[in-house]
Amino acid sequence: MNAFLTAAAFVVLIAAAAYVIHRLNLQHADRIAAYRYSTPRPGRRGHGTPQPHHAPRTTHHAPRTTGDHPGSPPTAWPRL
């Protein structure tokens, strides 16, 4: 009879511990869901703040107008 009561007490304690751990996990999940890790802190730029996109600077020149054959100097430079 003593062994049966001891085993029953252990089962009750294990069930109570599992319930407490389950409740703590639920509370922790609620805290994580409430706090947004992706939002930046005030006054700081982070991944959540969109960065302005600057296109690389390139210069596009129009082809020079040349004479009748490829070796002749240009007759007029294009206006930029």
Buried (B, 14 or more C-beta within 10 A) or exposed (E): EEEEEEEEEEEEEEEEEEEEEEEEEEEEEEEEEEEEEEEEEEEEEEEEEEEEEEEEEEEEEEEEEEEEEEEEEEEEEEEE
